[in-house]
Amino acid sequence: MRLPAALAPLFSARFIKFAAVGASGVVVNLGALALLRAFDVKSTVASALAIQISIVSNFVINDRWTFRDHDTGGSALQRALRFQAVSLVGAVMQWIVFILGNIAALRLIAGADGLAAWWAGAPPGALGVVTFPVTHPPEVGGWIYVSQLLGIGVATGWNFLANFYWTWKARHPAG
C-alpha cells in the first residue's frame, strides 16, 4: 500500500522539528493549564486559554526554526494569522476531545451512577447537552491533563499538514 503524496510530509525531518516544537508547546500548554487552575479558573476556560498561549509559543518557534527556509512571499503577520486560523481549527478539535475526555474520565472514576448524577444537572434539550459540559465541567482531578494530552494528539496531524500546505507554503524552498 502506498502513502498518499499529501501525507508524505508527516514522514519528513521537518515534521520531526514540528513535533519537537509541539512538545515544547505541550509543556507550555500544560503549564499554563496548571497555573490557571491554581488561580481557580474553570477548567474549560483554563484549557482554552492554555491552548491559545501554546499557539503563540509554537508559531514563534516554528516560524524561526521549523520553516525558516521557506520563502512564503508573505509577512510574519500574514503567517501568524494563517497559523492562528489553522490552530483554531486544531484548538476546537483539541477542546472537544478535552471535554469528552473529562466526561469519559468521570464515568471511569464515578461509574455510571456518578455520570448520571452529573448529567442530571444539565438543562433539558440538545442545547443543554452541548452547553452543560462547558459551563459545568465535571471535576476529574488530574484526569484533565490526560484529556488535554489526548486533545493535543488529535490536533497535531491536522496542524502540521495545514500549516505545511498553507501557512508556510514555500514558493521556492531554500536548499
Backbone as JSON Lines, residues from 0, in Angstrom:
{"i":0,"aa":"M","n":[0.84,-1.17,0.0],"ca":[0.0,0.0,0.0],"c":[0.89,1.24,0.0]}
{"i":1,"aa":"R","n":[0.56,2.19,-0.83],"ca":[1.36,3.4,-1.0],"c":[0.73,4.57,-0.24]}
{"i":2,"aa":"L","n":[1.57,5.34,0.42],"ca":[1.12,6.5,1.18],"c":[0.7,7.61,0.21]}
{"i":3,"aa":"P","n":[-0.46,8.23,0.43],"ca":[-0.84,9.37,-0.43],"c":[0.21,10.48,-0.33]}
{"i":4,"aa":"A","n":[0.52,11.08,-1.46],"ca":[1.56,12.11,-1.52],"c":[1.3,13.26,-0.55]}
{"i":5,"aa":"A","n":[0.04,13.61,-0.34],"ca":[-0.3,14.71,0.56],"c":[0.11,14.43,2.0]}
{"i":6,"aa":"L","n":[0.25,13.15,2.36],"ca":[0.63,12.79,3.72],"c":[2.13,12.58,3.9]}
{"i":7,"aa":"A","n":[2.87,12.58,2.8],"ca":[4.32,12.34,2.86],"c":[5.05,13.28,3.81]}
{"i":8,"aa":"P","n":[4.66,14.57,3.91],"ca":[5.38,15.45,4.84],"c":[5.33,14.98,6.3]}
{"i":9,"aa":"L","n":[4.37,14.13,6.64],"ca":[4.3,13.61,8.01],"c":[5.49,12.71,8.33]}
{"i":10,"aa":"F","n":[6.22,12.29,7.31],"ca":[7.35,11.39,7.49],"c":[8.64,12.07,7.06]}
{"i":11,"aa":"S","n":[8.78,13.35,7.4],"ca":[9.94,14.14,7.0],"c":[10.68,14.67,8.22]}
{"i":12,"aa":"A","n":[11.9,15.14,7.97],"ca":[12.68,15.78,9.03],"c":[11.96,17.03,9.54]}
{"i":13,"aa":"R","n":[11.26,17.71,8.64],"ca":[10.54,18.91,9.04],"c":[9.44,18.56,10.06]}
{"i":14,"aa":"F","n":[8.79,17.41,9.87],"ca":[7.77,17.0,10.84],"c":[8.41,16.74,12.21]}
{"i":15,"aa":"I","n":[9.63,16.19,12.21],"ca":[10.33,15.97,13.48],"c":[10.55,17.31,14.19]}
{"i":16,"aa":"K","n":[10.97,18.32,13.44],"ca":[11.13,19.66,14.03],"c":[9.79,20.18,14.56]}
{"i":17,"aa":"F","n":[8.75,20.04,13.72],"ca":[7.42,20.5,14.11],"c":[6.97,19.79,15.38]}
{"i":18,"aa":"A","n":[7.24,18.49,15.45],"ca":[6.86,17.71,16.63],"c":[7.66,18.15,17.87]}
{"i":19,"aa":"A","n":[8.93,18.5,17.67],"ca":[9.74,18.98,18.79],"c":[9.19,20.31,19.3]}
{"i":20,"aa":"V","n":[8.82,21.19,18.37],"ca":[8.2,22.45,18.77],"c":[6.88,22.16,19.47]}
{"i":21,"aa":"G","n":[6.13,21.21,18.92],"ca":[4.87,20.82,19.54],"c":[5.07,20.29,20.95]}
{"i":22,"aa":"A","n":[6.16,19.55,21.16],"ca":[6.45,19.05,22.51],"c":[6.69,20.21,23.47]}
{"i":23,"aa":"S","n":[7.4,21.23,22.99],"ca":[7.59,22.41,23.85],"c":[6.24,23.09,24.09]}
{"i":24,"aa":"G","n":[5.38,23.06,23.07],"ca":[4.04,23.61,23.22],"c":[3.2,22.85,24.23]}
{"i":25,"aa":"V","n":[3.42,21.53,24.3],"ca":[2.71,20.72,25.3],"c":[3.1,21.17,26.7]}
{"i":26,"aa":"V","n":[4.4,21.41,26.89],"ca":[4.87,21.88,28.2],"c":[4.25,23.24,28.52]}
{"i":27,"aa":"V","n":[4.26,24.14,27.53],"ca":[3.65,25.46,27.72],"c":[2.15,25.3,28.02]}
{"i":28,"aa":"N","n":[1.48,24.47,27.23],"ca":[0.04,24.25,27.37],"c":[-0.31,23.71,28.75]}
{"i":29,"aa":"L","n":[0.35,22.62,29.14],"ca":[0.03,22.02,30.44],"c":[0.46,22.91,31.6]}
{"i":30,"aa":"G","n":[1.57,23.62,31.43],"ca":[2.0,24.56,32.46],"c":[1.0,25.7,32.64]}
{"i":31,"aa":"A","n":[0.52,26.23,31.51],"ca":[-0.49,27.29,31.58],"c":[-1.78,26.77,32.19]}
{"i":32,"aa":"L","n":[-2.17,25.55,31.82],"ca":[-3.37,24.94,32.39],"c":[-3.23,24.82,33.91]}
{"i":33,"aa":"A","n":[-2.1,24.33,34.37],"ca":[-1.87,24.18,35.81],"c":[-1.88,25.54,36.52]}
{"i":34,"aa":"L","n":[-1.22,26.52,35.91],"ca":[-1.16,27.85,36.51],"c":[-2.56,28.47,36.61]}
{"i":35,"aa":"L","n":[-3.32,28.37,35.53],"ca":[-4.67,28.93,35.53],"c":[-5.58,28.21,36.53]}
{"i":36,"aa":"R","n":[-5.44,26.9,36.61],"ca":[-6.24,26.13,37.59],"c":[-5.84,26.51,39.02]}
{"i":37,"aa":"A","n":[-4.55,26.84,39.23],"ca":[-4.11,27.26,40.56],"c":[-4.79,28.56,40.97]}
{"i":38,"aa":"F","n":[-5.22,29.35,39.98],"ca":[-5.96,30.58,40.25],"c":[-7.47,30.36,40.17]}
{"i":39,"aa":"D","n":[-7.88,29.09,40.23],"ca":[-9.3,28.7,40.24],"c":[-10.07,29.11,38.99]}
{"i":40,"aa":"V","n":[-9.37,29.19,37.86],"ca":[-10.06,29.41,36.59],"c":[-10.75,28.1,36.23]}
{"i":41,"aa":"K","n":[-12.02,28.18,35.82],"ca":[-12.8,26.99,35.44],"c":[-12.01,26.18,34.41]}
{"i":42,"aa":"S","n":[-12.03,24.87,34.53],"ca":[-11.17,24.02,33.7],"c":[-11.39,24.22,32.21]}
{"i":43,"aa":"T","n":[-12.64,24.42,31.77],"ca":[-12.87,24.61,30.34],"c":[-12.29,25.92,29.85]}
{"i":44,"aa":"V","n":[-12.37,26.97,30.66],"ca":[-11.78,28.27,30.3],"c":[-10.26,28.17,30.36]}
{"i":45,"aa":"A","n":[-9.75,27.53,31.4],"ca":[-8.3,27.36,31.54],"c":[-7.73,26.58,30.36]}
{"i":46,"aa":"S","n":[-8.44,25.55,29.92],"ca":[-8.0,24.76,28.76],"c":[-7.93,25.63,27.51]}
{"i":47,"aa":"A","n":[-8.97,26.4,27.26],"ca":[-9.0,27.26,26.07],"c":[-7.86,28.28,26.1]}
{"i":48,"aa":"L","n":[-7.63,28.9,27.25],"ca":[-6.54,29.87,27.38],"c":[-5.18,29.2,27.21]}
{"i":49,"aa":"A","n":[-5.01,28.03,27.8],"ca":[-3.74,27.3,27.67],"c":[-3.47,26.94,26.22]}
{"i":50,"aa":"I","n":[-4.51,26.57,25.49],"ca":[-4.36,26.27,24.07],"c":[-3.85,27.5,23.33]}
{"i":51,"aa":"Q","n":[-4.46,28.67,23.58],"ca":[-4.06,29.89,22.87],"c":[-2.63,30.3,23.21]}
{"i":52,"aa":"I","n":[-2.25,30.19,24.46],"ca":[-0.89,30.53,24.85],"c":[0.11,29.64,24.12]}
{"i":53,"aa":"S","n":[-0.19,28.35,24.01],"ca":[0.72,27.44,23.31],"c":[0.73,27.7,21.81]}
{"i":54,"aa":"I","n":[-0.38,28.17,21.25],"ca":[-0.42,28.52,19.82],"c":[0.59,29.63,19.53]}
{"i":55,"aa":"V","n":[0.6,30.66,20.35],"ca":[1.53,31.77,20.14],"c":[2.97,31.3,20.27]}
{"i":56,"aa":"S","n":[3.25,30.54,21.3],"ca":[4.59,30.0,21.51],"c":[5.04,29.15,20.32]}
{"i":57,"aa":"N","n":[4.16,28.26,19.87],"ca":[4.51,27.38,18.75],"c":[4.74,28.16,17.46]}
{"i":58,"aa":"F","n":[3.95,29.2,17.22],"ca":[4.15,29.98,15.99],"c":[5.55,30.59,15.97]}
{"i":59,"aa":"V","n":[5.92,31.23,17.05],"ca":[7.22,31.92,17.09],"c":[8.35,30.93,16.8]}
{"i":60,"aa":"I","n":[8.33,29.78,17.45],"ca":[9.42,28.81,17.26],"c":[9.37,28.18,15.87]}
{"i":61,"aa":"N","n":[8.19,27.82,15.4],"ca":[8.09,27.24,14.06],"c":[8.52,28.23,12.99]}
{"i":62,"aa":"D","n":[8.15,29.48,13.15],"ca":[8.5,30.48,12.14],"c":[10.0,30.73,12.1]}
{"i":63,"aa":"R","n":[10.64,30.68,13.25],"ca":[12.08,30.97,13.31],"c":[12.97,29.75,13.13]}
{"i":64,"aa":"W","n":[12.39,28.54,13.23],"ca":[13.22,27.34,13.15],"c":[12.69,26.33,12.13]}
{"i":65,"aa":"T","n":[11.51,25.8,12.34],"ca":[10.99,24.71,11.51],"c":[10.86,25.1,10.05]}
{"i":66,"aa":"F","n":[10.33,26.3,9.8],"ca":[10.04,26.72,8.43],"c":[10.86,27.94,8.0]}
{"i":67,"aa":"R","n":[11.96,28.2,8.67],"ca":[12.73,29.41,8.35],"c":[13.27,29.4,6.93]}
{"i":68,"aa":"D","n":[13.42,28.22,6.32],"ca":[13.97,28.13,4.97],"c":[12.9,28.24,3.89]}
{"i":69,"aa":"H","n":[11.64,28.43,4.27],"ca":[10.57,28.55,3.28],"c":[10.36,30.01,2.91]}
{"i":70,"aa":"D","n":[10.46,30.29,1.63],"ca":[10.17,31.62,1.11],"c":[8.68,31.65,0.79]}
{"i":71,"aa":"T","n":[7.9,32.16,1.73],"ca":[6.45,32.18,1.54],"c":[5.98,33.39,0.77]}
{"i":72,"aa":"G","n":[6.83,34.38,0.64],"ca":[6.44,35.6,-0.05],"c":[5.52,36.47,0.78]}
{"i":73,"aa":"G","n":[5.29,36.12,2.02],"ca":[4.4,36.89,2.88],"c":[5.1,37.38,4.12]}
{"i":74,"aa":"S","n":[4.42,38.25,4.83],"ca":[4.98,38.82,6.06],"c":[4.78,37.86,7.23]}
{"i":75,"aa":"A","n":[5.5,38.14,8.31],"ca":[5.34,37.35,9.53],"c":[3.91,37.48,10.05]}
{"i":76,"aa":"L","n":[3.31,38.65,9.91],"ca":[1.93,38.84,10.35],"c":[0.97,37.95,9.55]}
{"i":77,"aa":"Q","n":[1.17,37.88,8.23],"ca":[0.33,37.0,7.41],"c":[0.48,35.55,7.84]}
{"i":78,"aa":"R","n":[1.72,35.13,8.09],"ca":[1.95,33.75,8.54],"c":[1.31,33.52,9.91]}
{"i":79,"aa":"A","n":[1.45,34.51,10.79],"ca":[0.86,34.38,12.13],"c":[-0.66,34.25,12.06]}
{"i":80,"aa":"L","n":[-1.28,35.02,11.19],"ca":[-2.74,34.94,11.05],"c":[-3.17,33.6,10.46]}
{"i":81,"aa":"R","n":[-2.42,33.11,9.48],"ca":[-2.72,31.79,8.93],"c":[-2.52,30.7,9.99]}
{"i":82,"aa":"F","n":[-1.42,30.79,10.71],"ca":[-1.14,29.82,11.76],"c":[-2.25,29.84,12.81]}
{"i":83,"aa":"Q","n":[-2.7,31.04,13.16],"ca":[-3.78,31.17,14.14],"c":[-5.06,30.52,13.6]}
{"i":84,"aa":"A","n":[-5.38,30.75,12.34],"ca":[-6.59,30.15,11.76],"c":[-6.51,28.63,11.77]}
{"i":85,"aa":"V","n":[-5.38,28.09,11.32],"ca":[-5.18,26.64,11.33],"c":[-5.26,26.12,12.76]}
{"i":86,"aa":"S","n":[-4.6,26.82,13.65],"ca":[-4.54,26.39,15.05],"c":[-5.9,26.47,15.73]}
{"i":87,"aa":"L","n":[-6.73,27.42,15.32],"ca":[-8.06,27.5,15.91],"c":[-8.9,26.27,15.55]}
{"i":88,"aa":"V","n":[-8.76,25.79,14.32],"ca":[-9.44,24.55,13.95],"c":[-8.9,23.41,14.81]}
{"i":89,"aa":"G","n":[-7.57,23.34,14.92],"ca":[-6.96,22.33,15.78],"c":[-7.37,22.5,17.24]}
{"i":90,"aa":"A","n":[-7.49,23.76,17.67],"ca":[-7.88,24.03,19.06],"c":[-9.3,23.55,19.33]}
{"i":91,"aa":"V","n":[-10.2,23.76,18.38],"ca":[-11.57,23.27,18.55],"c":[-11.55,21.75,18.65]}
{"i":92,"aa":"M","n":[-10.77,21.11,17.78],"ca":[-10.64,19.65,17.86],"c":[-10.12,19.25,19.24]}
{"i":93,"aa":"Q","n":[-9.07,19.93,19.68],"ca":[-8.45,19.61,20.98],"c":[-9.43,19.84,22.12]}
{"i":94,"aa":"W","n":[-10.15,20.93,22.08],"ca":[-11.06,21.29,23.16],"c":[-12.22,20.31,23.26]}
{"i":95,"aa":"I","n":[-12.74,19.88,22.11],"ca":[-13.82,18.89,22.11],"c":[-13.33,17.58,22.72]}
{"i":96,"aa":"V","n":[-12.12,17.16,22.33],"ca":[-11.56,15.94,22.91],"c":[-11.35,16.12,24.41]}
{"i":97,"aa":"F","n":[-10.89,17.3,24.83],"ca":[-10.71,17.6,26.26],"c":[-12.03,17.43,27.01]}
{"i":98,"aa":"I","n":[-13.08,18.03,26.5],"ca":[-14.39,17.96,27.17],"c":[-14.9,16.53,27.21]}
{"i":99,"aa":"L","n":[-14.85,15.84,26.06],"ca":[-15.31,14.45,26.01],"c":[-14.44,13.54,26.88]}
{"i":100,"aa":"G","n":[-13.14,13.82,26.9],"ca":[-12.23,13.04,27.74],"c":[-12.56,13.19,29.22]}
{"i":101,"aa":"N","n":[-12.93,14.4,29.62],"ca":[-13.3,14.61,31.02],"c":[-14.6,13.9,31.37]}
{"i":102,"aa":"I","n":[-15.53,13.87,30.44],"ca":[-16.78,13.13,30.67],"c":[-16.47,11.64,30.8]}
{"i":103,"aa":"A","n":[-15.6,11.14,29.91],"ca":[-15.21,9.72,29.99],"c":[-14.47,9.44,31.3]}
{"i":104,"aa":"A","n":[-13.64,10.38,31.73],"ca":[-12.91,10.2,33.0],"c":[-13.89,10.15,34.17]}
{"i":105,"aa":"L","n":[-14.91,10.99,34.13],"ca":[-15.91,10.96,35.2],"c":[-16.59,9.6,35.24]}
{"i":106,"aa":"R","n":[-16.9,9.07,34.08],"ca":[-17.53,7.73,34.02],"c":[-16.59,6.69,34.62]}
{"i":107,"aa":"L","n":[-15.31,6.81,34.32],"ca":[-14.31,5.89,34.84],"c":[-14.17,6.01,36.37]}
{"i":108,"aa":"I","n":[-14.15,7.23,36.85],"ca":[-13.95,7.5,38.28],"c":[-15.21,7.22,39.09]}
{"i":109,"aa":"A","n":[-16.34,7.75,38.63],"ca":[-17.56,7.73,39.44],"c":[-18.56,6.67,39.0]}
{"i":110,"aa":"G","n":[-18.28,6.01,37.89],"ca":[-19.2,5.0,37.4],"c":[-20.42,5.6,36.72]}
{"i":111,"aa":"A","n":[-21.3,4.73,36.26],"ca":[-22.49,5.16,35.54],"c":[-23.39,6.03,36.41]}
{"i":112,"aa":"D","n":[-23.49,5.7,37.69],"ca":[-24.35,6.48,38.59],"c":[-23.79,7.89,38.8]}
{"i":113,"aa":"G","n":[-22.48,8.0,38.95],"ca":[-21.87,9.32,39.1],"c":[-22.02,10.17,37.86]}
{"i":114,"aa":"L","n":[-21.87,9.54,36.7],"ca":[-22.05,10.26,35.44],"c":[-23.5,10.71,35.3]}
{"i":115,"aa":"A","n":[-24.44,9.82,35.62],"ca":[-25.86,10.16,35.54],"c":[-26.2,11.3,36.5]}
{"i":116,"aa":"A","n":[-25.61,11.27,37.69],"ca":[-25.87,12.34,38.67],"c":[-25.36,13.68,38.15]}
{"i":117,"aa":"W","n":[-24.19,13.66,37.52],"ca":[-23.64,14.9,36.94],"c":[-24.54,15.41,35.82]}
{"i":118,"aa":"W","n":[-24.93,14.53,34.89],"ca":[-25.79,14.92,33.77],"c":[-27.16,15.4,34.25]}
{"i":119,"aa":"A","n":[-27.6,14.95,35.42],"ca":[-28.92,15.35,35.93],"c":[-29.03,16.86,36.1]}
{"i":120,"aa":"G","n":[-27.9,17.53,36.24],"ca":[-27.9,18.98,36.39],"c":[-28.0,19.73,35.07]}
{"i":121,"aa":"A","n":[-27.96,19.02,33.96],"ca":[-27.98,19.67,32.64],"c":[-29.38,20.17,32.31]}
{"i":122,"aa":"P","n":[-29.47,21.32,31.66],"ca":[-30.77,21.79,31.18],"c":[-31.32,20.8,30.15]}
{"i":123,"aa":"P","n":[-32.63,20.73,30.01],"ca":[-33.21,19.8,29.05],"c":[-32.92,20.23,27.6]}
{"i":124,"aa":"G","n":[-32.93,19.26,26.71],"ca":[-32.79,19.54,25.29],"c":[-31.36,19.48,24.8]}
{"i":125,"aa":"A","n":[-31.25,19.58,23.48],"ca":[-29.95,19.47,22.81],"c":[-28.99,20.58,23.25]}
{"i":126,"aa":"L","n":[-29.51,21.78,23.42],"ca":[-28.65,22.89,23.83],"c":[-28.01,22.62,25.19]}
{"i":127,"aa":"G","n":[-28.78,22.03,26.08],"ca":[-28.25,21.68,27.4],"c":[-27.14,20.65,27.31]}
{"i":128,"aa":"V","n":[-27.31,19.67,26.41],"ca":[-26.3,18.63,26.23],"c":[-24.99,19.24,25.74]}
{"i":129,"aa":"V","n":[-25.1,20.25,24.89],"ca":[-23.9,20.89,24.33],"c":[-23.27,21.86,25.33]}
{"i":130,"aa":"T","n":[-24.08,22.65,26.01],"ca":[-23.52,23.7,26.86],"c":[-23.13,23.23,28.25]}
{"i":131,"aa":"F","n":[-23.82,22.25,28.79],"ca":[-23.58,21.84,30.17],"c":[-22.13,21.41,30.43]}
{"i":132,"aa":"P","n":[-21.53,20.57,29.58],"ca":[-20.14,20.17,29.85],"c":[-19.15,21.35,29.8]}
{"i":133,"aa":"V","n":[-19.54,22.42,29.1],"ca":[-18.68,23.6,29.01],"c":[-18.87,24.48,30.24]}
{"i":134,"aa":"T","n":[-20.12,24.7,30.61],"ca":[-20.4,25.6,31.72],"c":[-20.29,24.94,33.09]}
{"i":135,"aa":"H","n":[-20.42,23.62,33.12],"ca":[-20.34,22.87,34.38],"c":[-19.46,21.63,34.19]}
{"i":136,"aa":"P","n":[-18.17,21.84,33.92],"ca":[-17.32,20.67,33.64],"c":[-17.23,19.75,34.85]}
{"i":137,"aa":"P","n":[-17.15,18.46,34.59],"ca":[-17.02,17.53,35.72],"c":[-15.66,17.71,36.4]}
{"i":138,"aa":"E","n":[-15.64,17.56,37.7],"ca":[-14.39,17.62,38.44],"c":[-13.75,16.24,38.4]}
{"i":139,"aa":"V","n":[-12.64,16.14,37.68],"ca":[-11.99,14.83,37.5],"c":[-10.53,14.85,37.94]}
{"i":140,"aa":"G","n":[-10.15,15.88,38.67],"ca":[-8.79,15.95,39.2],"c":[-7.74,15.96,38.1]}
{"i":141,"aa":"G","n":[-6.7,15.17,38.29],"ca":[-5.58,15.12,37.36],"c":[-5.92,14.56,35.99]}
{"i":142,"aa":"W","n":[-7.09,13.97,35.86],"ca":[-7.51,13.46,34.55],"c":[-7.63,14.56,33.51]}
{"i":143,"aa":"I","n":[-7.76,15.82,33.95],"ca":[-7.84,16.9,32.95],"c":[-6.57,16.94,32.11]}
{"i":144,"aa":"Y","n":[-5.44,16.55,32.68],"ca":[-4.18,16.57,31.92],"c":[-4.14,15.45,30.89]}
{"i":145,"aa":"V","n":[-4.72,14.31,31.23],"ca":[-4.82,13.21,30.26],"c":[-5.72,13.65,29.11]}
{"i":146,"aa":"S","n":[-6.85,14.26,29.44],"ca":[-7.78,14.74,28.41],"c":[-7.11,15.79,27.52]}
{"i":147,"aa":"Q","n":[-6.34,16.69,28.14],"ca":[-5.65,17.72,27.37],"c":[-4.62,17.09,26.43]}
{"i":148,"aa":"L","n":[-3.87,16.12,26.92],"ca":[-2.87,15.44,26.07],"c":[-3.53,14.68,24.92]}
{"i":149,"aa":"L","n":[-4.64,14.03,25.17],"ca":[-5.36,13.34,24.09],"c":[-5.8,14.34,23.02]}
{"i":150,"aa":"G","n":[-6.3,15.47,23.45],"ca":[-6.72,16.51,22.5],"c":[-5.56,17.04,21.68]}
{"i":151,"aa":"I","n":[-4.42,17.22,22.33],"ca":[-3.22,17.68,21.62],"c":[-2.83,16.66,20.55]}
{"i":152,"aa":"G","n":[-2.88,15.4,20.91],"ca":[-2.54,14.35,19.95],"c":[-3.44,14.36,18.73]}
{"i":153,"aa":"V","n":[-4.73,14.54,18.95],"ca":[-5.69,14.56,17.84],"c":[-5.41,15.73,16.9]}
{"i":154,"aa":"A","n":[-5.08,16.88,17.46],"ca":[-4.9,18.09,16.65],"c":[-3.56,18.16,15.92]}
{"i":155,"aa":"T","n":[-2.57,17.4,16.34],"ca":[-1.21,17.53,15.8],"c":[-1.12,17.27,14.3]}
{"i":156,"aa":"G","n":[-1.69,16.18,13.83],"ca":[-1.62,15.87,12.39],"c":[-2.25,16.95,11.54]}
{"i":157,"aa":"W","n":[-3.43,17.39,11.93],"ca":[-4.11,18.47,11.22],"c":[-3.24,19.72,11.19]}
{"i":158,"aa":"N","n":[-2.74,20.11,12.34],"ca":[-1.96,21.35,12.42],"c":[-0.73,21.31,11.52]}
{"i":159,"aa":"F","n":[-0.01,20.18,11.52],"ca":[1.2,20.12,10.69],"c":[0.85,20.22,9.21]}
{"i":160,"aa":"L","n":[-0.06,19.38,8.75],"ca":[-0.37,19.36,7.32],"c":[-0.97,20.68,6.84]}
{"i":161,"aa":"A","n":[-1.88,21.26,7.59],"ca":[-2.47,22.53,7.18],"c":[-1.44,23.65,7.18]}
{"i":162,"aa":"N","n":[-0.55,23.66,8.16],"ca":[0.5,24.69,8.17],"c":[1.52,24.46,7.07]}
{"i":163,"aa":"F","n":[1.86,23.21,6.81],"ca":[2.82,22.88,5.76],"c":[2.29,23.34,4.4]}
{"i":164,"aa":"Y","n":[1.03,23.05,4.13],"ca":[0.47,23.34,2.81],"c":[-0.13,24.74,2.68]}
{"i":165,"aa":"W","n":[-0.29,25.47,3.78],"ca":[-0.91,26.79,3.67],"c":[-0.08,27.88,4.33]}
{"i":166,"aa":"T","n":[0.15,27.78,5.63],"ca":[0.84,28.85,6.35],"c":[2.24,29.09,5.81]}
{"i":167,"aa":"W","n":[3.02,28.02,5.67],"ca":[4.39,28.13,5.19],"c":[4.55,27.47,3.83]}
{"i":168,"aa":"K","n":[3.54,27.59,2.99],"ca":[3.65,27.04,1.64],"c":[4.78,27.79,0.93]}
{"i":169,"aa":"A","n":[5.82,27.05,0.61],"ca":[7.01,27.67,0.02],"c":[6.8,27.97,-1.45]}
{"i":170,"aa":"R","n":[7.16,29.19,-1.83],"ca":[7.21,29.49,-3.25],"c":[8.43,28.8,-3.83]}
{"i":171,"aa":"H","n":[9.54,28.91,-3.1],"ca":[10.8,28.29,-3.51],"c":[11.55,27.88,-2.26]}
{"i":172,"aa":"P","n":[11.41,26.61,-1.82],"ca":[12.16,26.22,-0.63],"c":[13.66,26.36,-0.86]}
{"i":173,"aa":"A","n":[14.35,26.92,0.11],"ca":[15.8,27.07,0.01],"c":[16.46,25.72,0.22]}
{"i":174,"aa":"G","n":[17.5,25.46,-0.51],"ca":[18.28,24.23,-0.33],"c":[17.53,23.08,-0.78]}
